[in-house]
């Protein structure tokens, strides 16, 4: 892997092979395509890179020590006696707590200020697992990876535990005295010099407190800064309509979507609901109607792009030109088509424009949060002219029609946050700031580099920082106050659709953290109130007012709101969405019936100012289509897909979750197109020096297929200088190149090869299955012509072709179906599984050895050409084979077949021979090479799911289909002398999936959801030719490209007899399964 | 040089060689016996408890139902150990100055829970559920023995896996009408015949189902 000349040659060879290949080769990495020796090694070793060998070198002395120890341990461990356990009952048992039975509480987690409604499982007072709230329209029971991982954040042993003043431990009382003394002095000046800096706020209570504070100190100022913020969305709306509005899209009503770089399934306040609605319109069942067609125009490759029917990779600088051309195409007045469009762009503009016009009122043009405001103006204009915007409801217009709706802003104080931060910085530099109170956020780390915020900080006499960890900003503040986690405090927040959720605590603050409400209450109330009192007092009015007539109903409504996780204000019953029911309860009707809008305000009739459109068009036309490759590279900044803006840097689950596309863990990298990498002569892991605007940084390169040429994507959030043990030393800080003039992209960067290398831990080649037709893709047209195309790709041996007698399945037979059309690759299932099943974090070094312990991996396949491949995701967990190769090779009977078809894993029998893993064609078994589970750190013990064994060293483990949930549900059903109902058992992965791609159930019941899915024509099993009879099967991915554009990259989607990459197979010895 | 060993050791070594098989078997038997002995299993061992609570007195003497204290036995995996408040329901007035009960009163006074020694302790990788056994008609006495005759609580069975499996393979030997589950003294005239009938009636799952590993381990 060290010979660079060879590597460059390999890239060339890959191209040649691809251009000569007949069918679409599905490939996971460039190394696979090239068939490099490194990849071959990975393929043929069960665990790559000598994972099974002694890693730290081996000498005679060590050998003797170990063999001695082994003998001693083998003889003695069996002789330990069970330790005496104690039972510690309550003194007075709380009414609702029954030991052994978990309770679920509705609450919410916020990201970027917006709420995601949650149900949190609590075992005797300790929260252990986060689920989505099925009653909440923004969640419908699903979550994303951030929400799943936030429970680990709660128990993070590195989070800030003490209040400090200049590094010495202080008390809350001392802080409160210091603050109130200061305020008393400022009161005379009407608060002049008092500044509050927050992140985006949607919390009505916090807003109320801040407004009261500003009323009390009229000269005080409130600033906001969110690093991965929505300034462009706000600026676009303001330019278009003259004021801020919130725009919500209803994908369930859309027949065509044009996304202008918007990663709407992964990013933004509506991501889980958008993913659900969009995926529902892409599921192919029986005789389907046309799918909701997606045209994706993207810069940095996104997960949404992997779902697209047509994808066009452009640099971020070219996206406005595309928007302009599309606006002209659909007939926005005052806009003319820019000249000199490249042919691919022109073709897509015509096709997408024609389709948008043909499907008037059922289209969506959705701009990215990272696209400049002009693009937002044009998108608003396009949706308007295409009739996509729902009319404002009135007495005679009860229900909204259309796909796009505007409402009053949900943010309490929508402002230009960058301008706000700039103003704060210049005021600090000018000495106009006396007291700075930072409520959350880490501005010293996240602020654009040119503001030099840390220097400005030092000119402020009193600085206090409320934050979850002792971070870069805390280092620049005299006072650091540990913040409480959202599972520890009372608060409230609003979701993208406007509904409010009261955040209720599941546990007392572990380390005495305080919430922003309590800090503000210090400044407002005498005596200061608790967060509970503050939040409850705020809601008395909205909840009381709605009924007024009946005194005493506040308590009922308050409790109801807490119970349901959504604030109840005369909530109409039919407005409540239930999972799996789109139809008339679609998002559109929900938003319109949501009574919060009638209290907090529907947007009054809006009109797009024609001037704004003209201005936007002129501005874009003036820039034109940026000439390619003349002014160096374009830098694209994006929040990291797993650690966001750096706030999750110390979260091991999110650090180890492979990034959806690059499959990198524990690092960020400079993402480059293969062509650009070839020009620079760099390969994965080579460190380049990136210079722009007179600043520079060093970053390792990652070659990302589908990345636009002449651009580099840098993910924010890494390179944290002051964080816990997990996040320290991971990655580089892309903020160093990010300036306030160009937050999301900048042109004119230069890349220089340094000759250094940096090891990157990627899982893209781990657990490769050497087989054919793993992921199967077809077009809707192919499906209509030949619905069983996916099944016909491989032969399935007859059931009786078996050496062993088969297993009868008389009762339940559990099975799982995964719809590849719906999978967005977001990774929520991976973390949901880790949380439910106590899967450990192993660290970068172990990941590089292929020892990651996730029970689900999401295989990401590329298909087609190197620069513009199609991307597919395929979650793979234990297939629970009916004729399981693992079971027959276990010498100690540690893996056995259950009567319901599960491949049971018995940890306490396992002696770690790993034969089972060796014999598993799907590579889904995970071995505890070391003792990865942390059962010594006291606080982390609280996190473990008590229903699942915590595995120790030397034990094999794998997906169990969440057997603890099966057993629990079965016991309830048996107690009630009935059968388990379909849908009663929900596996952790299924529960978290935003798109309902995963369905679990009884395949012996022909009417169950999973049986119906398995009866679909697109249903197929992985490596079925091996006669393993997997219980997990897949529904082939169906895309629906516009016939006018041709189905690029999809022709003969696997219809060739042996279309898998010639490159790998020509050199690889054939696996045993290939003869069947 | 003088002989180190006397001639008589020759016969000793011969005997040893011939008896090796028996010695090995004997050692195996000893190991197995140790493994099954109360020393290892804890069967019949009386543990030191904060209060010498007598099940005999409370159950057969006073006639308390099991569920008065073990409240969640019908609904969850864990039968439930009563909070101090349950003890104090009566002991506020009865034996309210007994020195034996001082730990109970102290717990109630200070809010510090009592710390009982766990008598029936399954390994942590075994997930036993009380509620389903009760629902299927397994009497308390089947596993816990004649608690009503135990002045001090002890473990009545070995709790070894073979002991669990014996019943999971042949549940009819332990099934009784649901109404008799809590009756310590109840006995069927023909346990096997009635058990087989109840097994059908209560839809007890097959031995194959009940001996799948994931029934108890996960």
HADDOCK unambig.tbl for C-alpha pairs under 7 A between the chains (distance, minus, plus):
assign (segid A and resid 81 and name CA) (segid B and resid 40 and name CA) 6.83 0.50 0.50
assign (segid A and resid 84 and name CA) (segid B and resid 118 and name CA) 6.98 0.50 0.50
assign (segid A and resid 85 and name CA) (segid B and resid 117 and name CA) 6.22 0.50 0.50
assign (segid A and resid 85 and name CA) (segid B and resid 118 and name CA) 5.44 0.50 0.50
assign (segid A and resid 86 and name CA) (segid B and resid 115 and name CA) 5.99 0.50 0.50
assign (segid A and resid 86 and name CA) (segid B and resid 116 and name CA) 5.50 0.50 0.50
assign (segid A and resid 86 and name CA) (segid B and resid 117 and name CA) 4.65 0.50 0.50
assign (segid A and resid 86 and name CA) (segid B and resid 118 and name CA) 5.23 0.50 0.50
assign (segid A and resid 87 and name CA) (segid B and resid 115 and name CA) 5.80 0.50 0.50
assign (segid A and resid 87 and name CA) (segid B and resid 116 and name CA) 5.09 0.50 0.50
assign (segid A and resid 87 and name CA) (segid B and resid 117 and name CA) 6.16 0.50 0.50
assign (segid A and resid 87 and name CA) (segid B and resid 118 and name CA) 5.79 0.50 0.50
assign (segid A and resid 88 and name CA) (segid B and resid 113 and name CA) 6.20 0.50 0.50
assign (segid A and resid 88 and name CA) (segid B and resid 114 and name CA) 6.04 0.50 0.50
assign (segid A and resid 88 and name CA) (segid B and resid 115 and name CA) 4.87 0.50 0.50
assign (segid A and resid 88 and name CA) (segid B and resid 116 and name CA) 6.36 0.50 0.50
assign (segid A and resid 89 and name CA) (segid B and resid 81 and name CA) 5.89 0.50 0.50
assign (segid A and resid 89 and name CA) (segid B and resid 82 and name CA) 6.45 0.50 0.50
assign (segid A and resid 89 and name CA) (segid B and resid 83 and name CA) 5.25 0.50 0.50
assign (segid A and resid 89 and name CA) (segid B and resid 113 and name CA) 6.26 0.50 0.50
assign (segid A and resid 89 and name CA) (segid B and resid 114 and name CA) 6.80 0.50 0.50
assign (segid A and resid 90 and name CA) (segid B and resid 83 and name CA) 4.70 0.50 0.50
assign (segid A and resid 90 and name CA) (segid B and resid 84 and name CA) 6.75 0.50 0.50
assign (segid A and resid 90 and name CA) (segid B and resid 113 and name CA) 5.92 0.50 0.50
assign (segid A and resid 91 and name CA) (segid B and resid 83 and name CA) 4.80 0.50 0.50
assign (segid A and resid 91 and name CA) (segid B and resid 84 and name CA) 4.54 0.50 0.50
assign (segid A and resid 91 and name CA) (segid B and resid 85 and name CA) 5.85 0.50 0.50
assign (segid A and resid 91 and name CA) (segid B and resid 107 and name CA) 6.88 0.50 0.50
assign (segid A and resid 91 and name CA) (segid B and resid 108 and name CA) 6.30 0.50 0.50
assign (segid A and resid 91 and name CA) (segid B and resid 111 and name CA) 6.02 0.50 0.50
assign (segid A and resid 91 and name CA) (segid B and resid 112 and name CA) 6.94 0.50 0.50
assign (segid A and resid 91 and name CA) (segid B and resid 113 and name CA) 5.31 0.50 0.50
assign (segid A and resid 92 and name CA) (segid B and resid 83 and name CA) 5.69 0.50 0.50
assign (segid A and resid 92 and name CA) (segid B and resid 84 and name CA) 6.48 0.50 0.50
assign (segid A and resid 92 and name CA) (segid B and resid 85 and name CA) 5.41 0.50 0.50
assign (segid A and resid 93 and name CA) (segid B and resid 83 and name CA) 6.05 0.50 0.50
assign (segid A and resid 98 and name CA) (segid B and resid 72 and name CA) 6.98 0.50 0.50
assign (segid A and resid 99 and name CA) (segid B and resid 78 and name CA) 6.85 0.50 0.50
assign (segid A and resid 99 and name CA) (segid B and resid 80 and name CA) 6.85 0.50 0.50
assign (segid A and resid 100 and name CA) (segid B and resid 76 and name CA) 6.27 0.50 0.50
assign (segid A and resid 100 and name CA) (segid B and resid 77 and name CA) 6.23 0.50 0.50
assign (segid A and resid 100 and name CA) (segid B and resid 78 and name CA) 5.85 0.50 0.50
assign (segid A and resid 101 and name CA) (segid B and resid 76 and name CA) 6.42 0.50 0.50
assign (segid A and resid 898 and name CA) (segid B and resid 212 and name CA) 4.87 0.50 0.50
assign (segid A and resid 898 and name CA) (segid B and resid 213 and name CA) 6.74 0.50 0.50
assign (segid A and resid 899 and name CA) (segid B and resid 208 and name CA) 6.26 0.50 0.50
assign (segid A and resid 899 and name CA) (segid B and resid 209 and name CA) 5.31 0.50 0.50
assign (segid A and resid 899 and name CA) (segid B and resid 212 and name CA) 6.26 0.50 0.50
assign (segid A and resid 904 and name CA) (segid B and resid 213 and name CA) 6.18 0.50 0.50
assign (segid A and resid 904 and name CA) (segid B and resid 214 and name CA) 5.86 0.50 0.50
assign (segid A and resid 906 and name CA) (segid B and resid 213 and name CA) 6.84 0.50 0.50
assign (segid A and resid 906 and name CA) (segid B and resid 217 and name CA) 6.53 0.50 0.50
assign (segid A and resid 948 and name CA) (segid B and resid 218 and name CA) 5.92 0.50 0.50
assign (segid A and resid 949 and name CA) (segid B and resid 125 and name CA) 5.85 0.50 0.50
assign (segid A and resid 949 and name CA) (segid B and resid 218 and name CA) 6.33 0.50 0.50
assign (segid A and resid 963 and name CA) (segid B and resid 218 and name CA) 6.70 0.50 0.50
assign (segid A and resid 964 and name CA) (segid B and resid 218 and name CA) 6.54 0.50 0.50
assign (segid A and resid 971 and name CA) (segid B and resid 132 and name CA) 5.96 0.50 0.50
assign (segid A and resid 975 and name CA) (segid B and resid 132 and name CA) 6.19 0.50 0.50
assign (segid A and resid 975 and name CA) (segid B and resid 135 and name CA) 5.61 0.50 0.50
